[in-house]
Amino acid sequence: MSGTFAFVKFGSKMKDKQKKVREAFEKLEKTLAETLTEGREKSLAKTELEVAYVWASRAVRAEQIQRNARSSR
């Protein structure tokens, strides 16, 4: 199966890259939680951080898809 929702097996390099991205977002999330006061702005910052994480993860996934396509030629 291929397409938007297909499973993509990550190689070790991409697993490491995804872990690095996740850890960076977790660090920022913790900083925001500890630093900002509760309110709409903090909620929006957290929501946008989540959106940014989704896109960063998709970028790692896209790179793995390209690697898989090159290696299957």
C-alpha positions as a Markdown table, in Angstrom:
| # | Residue | x | y | z |
|---|---|---|---|---|
| 1 | Met | 0.0 | 0.0 | 0.0 |
| 2 | Ser | 1.3 | 3.4 | -0.8 |
| 3 | Gly | -0.1 | 6.9 | -0.3 |
| 4 | Thr | -0.7 | 9.4 | 2.4 |
| 5 | Phe | -1.8 | 7.0 | 5.1 |
| 6 | Ala | 0.6 | 4.1 | 4.3 |
| 7 | Phe | 2.9 | 2.8 | 6.9 |
| 8 | Val | 6.5 | 3.9 | 6.4 |
| 9 | Lys | 9.2 | 1.9 | 8.0 |
| 10 | Phe | 11.9 | 4.2 | 9.4 |
| 11 | Gly | 15.6 | 3.3 | 9.1 |
| 12 | Ser | 17.9 | 3.9 | 12.0 |
| 13 | Lys | 19.0 | 7.3 | 10.7 |
| 14 | Met | 15.4 | 8.5 | 10.4 |
| 15 | Lys | 14.5 | 7.1 | 13.8 |
| 16 | Asp | 17.4 | 9.1 | 15.3 |
| 17 | Lys | 16.2 | 12.2 | 13.5 |
| 18 | Gln | 12.6 | 11.8 | 14.6 |
| 19 | Lys | 13.8 | 11.3 | 18.2 |
| 20 | Lys | 15.9 | 14.5 | 18.0 |
| 21 | Val | 12.9 | 16.4 | 16.7 |
| 22 | Arg | 10.6 | 15.0 | 19.4 |
| 23 | Glu | 13.1 | 15.8 | 22.2 |
| 24 | Ala | 13.4 | 19.4 | 21.0 |
| 25 | Phe | 9.6 | 19.9 | 20.9 |
| 26 | Glu | 9.3 | 18.2 | 24.4 |
| 27 | Lys | 11.9 | 20.6 | 25.8 |
| 28 | Leu | 10.1 | 23.7 | 24.4 |
| 29 | Glu | 6.8 | 22.3 | 25.6 |
| 30 | Lys | 8.2 | 22.0 | 29.1 |
| 31 | Thr | 9.7 | 25.5 | 29.0 |
| 32 | Leu | 6.3 | 27.0 | 27.9 |
| 33 | Ala | 4.5 | 25.1 | 30.6 |
| 34 | Glu | 6.9 | 26.3 | 33.3 |
| 35 | Thr | 7.3 | 29.8 | 32.1 |
| 36 | Leu | 4.0 | 31.1 | 30.8 |
| 37 | Thr | 0.9 | 31.9 | 32.8 |
| 38 | Glu | -2.4 | 30.1 | 32.0 |
| 39 | Gly | -4.5 | 31.8 | 29.4 |
| 40 | Arg | -5.5 | 32.0 | 25.8 |
| 41 | Glu | -2.0 | 32.9 | 24.6 |
| 42 | Lys | -0.4 | 29.9 | 26.3 |
| 43 | Ser | -3.1 | 27.6 | 24.9 |
| 44 | Leu | -2.6 | 28.9 | 21.4 |
| 45 | Ala | 1.2 | 28.6 | 21.8 |
| 46 | Lys | 0.8 | 25.0 | 22.8 |
| 47 | Thr | -1.6 | 24.3 | 19.9 |
| 48 | Glu | 0.7 | 25.8 | 17.4 |
| 49 | Leu | 3.6 | 23.9 | 18.9 |
| 50 | Glu | 1.6 | 20.7 | 18.3 |
| 51 | Val | 0.9 | 21.7 | 14.7 |
| 52 | Ala | 4.6 | 22.5 | 14.1 |
| 53 | Tyr | 5.5 | 19.0 | 15.5 |
| 54 | Val | 3.1 | 17.3 | 13.1 |
| 55 | Trp | 4.7 | 19.1 | 10.2 |
| 56 | Ala | 8.2 | 18.4 | 11.4 |
| 57 | Ser | 7.3 | 14.7 | 11.8 |
| 58 | Arg | 5.8 | 14.7 | 8.3 |
| 59 | Ala | 9.1 | 16.2 | 7.0 |
| 60 | Val | 11.0 | 13.3 | 8.5 |
| 61 | Arg | 8.5 | 10.8 | 7.1 |
| 62 | Ala | 8.8 | 12.4 | 3.6 |
| 63 | Glu | 12.6 | 12.1 | 3.7 |
| 64 | Gln | 12.2 | 8.4 | 4.6 |
| 65 | Ile | 9.8 | 7.9 | 1.8 |
| 66 | Gln | 12.4 | 9.4 | -0.6 |
| 67 | Arg | 15.1 | 7.2 | 0.8 |
| 68 | Asn | 12.9 | 4.1 | 0.4 |
| 69 | Ala | 12.1 | 5.0 | -3.2 |
| 70 | Arg | 15.8 | 5.5 | -4.1 |
| 71 | Ser | 16.8 | 2.2 | -2.5 |
| 72 | Ser | 14.1 | 0.2 | -4.3 |
| 73 | Arg | 15.3 | 1.3 | -7.8 |
